Amino acid sequence: MTRGGQGLARVAVVVRAGAAPLWWLGVVAAGIGLLVPGLTGRRIGVLAGAALFVVATAVVACARRGRYTALARSAARAGRHDVLQDRAVSTRNWRRGHRWWLLLAFLAAVGGAFAVPAAGGMLLAGCAAGLWLKAAWIGRLERAREVLLWVRVDWLRGGGRPAGKTVRAFRSTGIAAGDAAPGGSRRRTPALV
C-alpha cells in the first residue's frame, strides 16, 4: 500500500467465509449425533434440529440488514491506491481468525447430541445456510447499485464482522473489480477491466 491506500476486503466474501466450515462441521456433528440415542431420542432430536435449522437460517440471514443497507448507501468510492484483497485471502483470514470458535461450536454440537441428538449439528448447518442467504442478498444489493462493496481490512481485526461496531463505512468499486462476483462467489469468467 502506498500513499495512504487501504487494504480492502469484499463484504460478501467475508460474510460467506464461515458458511462452508459451519456447514460441514454441522453435517458431521449431526451425523455423529444420530449415532447416539440421547436423552430425548433421535426422533425428537431431529425434529428439534429441523426447527433450529429454520430459525437459525432466518435469524442469520436477516440480522443487521439495516446496518448493511445504511453502510452500502453511504459507501465512498475506493481510491486509486487502495489494495483490493483477493477472495482466497479474505476467506483464509476469516477462517484462521475464527478456527477456535469453529472448533468450540463443533464440540458443543457433538456434546449436545448426548442430550438432543443431531440438533446442535443442524443448528450449525442453519447458521451456514443463513450466511449463504445473506451473501446472496448482498449480491443483489450490489447488482442493483452496480457496485461491489468493500470494507477496510484493519476494521475486521478481532472478529471479522463486516457490519460490526468497528466498521464506520464501506468503500465501493465498479462491478468488475476483484476476483469475486457479486455475492462473494468465485467469478465464473474473467472480468473485463
N, C-alpha and C positions, 0 to 999 in steps of 0.2 A: 504494500500500500504506500502510495506516495502522495504528497501534497494534501494531506488531510483526508484522504479517502478512507472509507469504512469497509470492513468485511460484511457482506450481506448474505443471509441465508433465506431461501424461499419459505414463505409462511406455510404453504400447503405441504411442502416436503417435511417440515418439522412436525406438523400436525400428524401426518400419516406415518412418521418414522417408527412409532411404537406399535402400530397396528399388527404388523406381521409377527413380531415376537409375542405379543399378547395373545394373538390368535392361536399360534402353535403351542404355546405354553398352556393355554386354556383347553385346547383339544386333548393334549397329553394328560393334563390334570383330570379332565372329565373321564377319559378312558381309564385312568388309574382308579378313579372314584367308583366306576361301575364294577370294579373287581371286589370292592368292599361293600358288605351289606349295610353298614352304618346303623345308626340308632333309629332312623326314620324308615329305612327300607329303600330299595332302589327306585321303586315307582314314585314315591313321594319326592325323593331326591331329584329325579329327572323332571318332574312337574315343577318343583320349586326352581330348579335350574333354568327351565324354559321361561318361567316368569321373570327371573332375574336377568336372563339374556335380553328379553324385550325391553325391560325397564332400563337396563344399563345402556343399551343401544340408543334409546330415545334421549336419555339424560346426557350422555356424552356427545351425541350428535347436535343437540340443541344448546348446550352450555356455552355461555358467553358470546352468543351470536351478535348481540347488540354491540358489544365491545369490538368484535371483528369488523362489523359494518362501519362503526364510527372511525376506527383506525384506517380502514380502506378508503373511506370518503375523504379523509384529510391527508392521504398519502402524498408525500413530496416526491418529485422526480429524482431518481438516483443520479448522482454526479458522475462526471466523466472518469474520475479517479477512484470511484467505488469498485471494490473487487467482489464479483459475484461468485459465491461458493457453489461448487459442484453438488449435484444431488447426492452422490455417494458419500461425500464428505459430511454433509449436513446429517444424513441418516446415521452414519457411523458415529459422529459426535454425540447425537442424541442417545443412541443405544449404549455407548460407552459410559455416558454420564448417568444413565438410569439402570445399569446392569444389576446393581444390588437391589433396587426396588423391584425389578422384574423377578429376581430370584426369590425375594421375600413373598411377593404376590403368589408365585407358583407354589412355594412351600405352604403358604396359608391355604391355598385352594386344595392341595393334596391332604393337608391335615384336617381341613374341614370335611373331607369325604368320609371320615370316620363318624361324623355326626349326620351330615346330609350328603349322601353320595352324588357326585357329579355336579352339584350346584355351584361350588366355587370355580370349577373349570369353565362352566357355562357363563358365569359372571365375567370372567376374564375375556372369553370369546365375545361377549356382548360389548364390552368396552372397546375391543378391537374393531368390531363392526361399526360402532359409533364413530370411531376415529376415521374410518374409511368414508363414512357418510359425510362427516364434517369436512374432510378434504375435498370431496366431490362438490359440496356446497360452496366452498371457497373457490373451486374451479369455475363454477357457474358465475360467481361474483366477478371473477377475473375476466371471463369471456364477455360478460355484459358491459364491463368498463373498458375492455380491450387493453388491459394492463396485466402485468404479473406483479404480485405483492411480495415484498422482501422485508426482512427485519434485521437490525444490526446484530451481528454475532455476539458482541460483548454484552448485549442485553439479555442474551439467552443463558448466560452462565448461572449455575445454581438452580436449575430447574428446567430450562429449555421450554418455557411456556411462551409461545409467540404472541399471546394477548395478556400476559401477566402484568403485574404492577410495575416491573422494571421497564417494560416496553412503553415508550412515550409516543412513538409514531412508526408508521410503516413507510417504506420507500416503494416507488413503482418504476417499472421499466416497460418497454414495448413487449408485445405478446411473444416475440420470437427470441427474447433474451434467455440465456441459460440453457441447461440441458434437460429441463423438465417441462412437461406440458402443463397447461392449466389444471389445477387439482393436484399437482405434485407427482403424477405418474411419469414413467420414462417417456421421452419423446419418441414417437414411432419413426418419424423421418427426420433427417437433419433440418434444422431451421435455416431459412434463407436470411442472411444478415446483410 
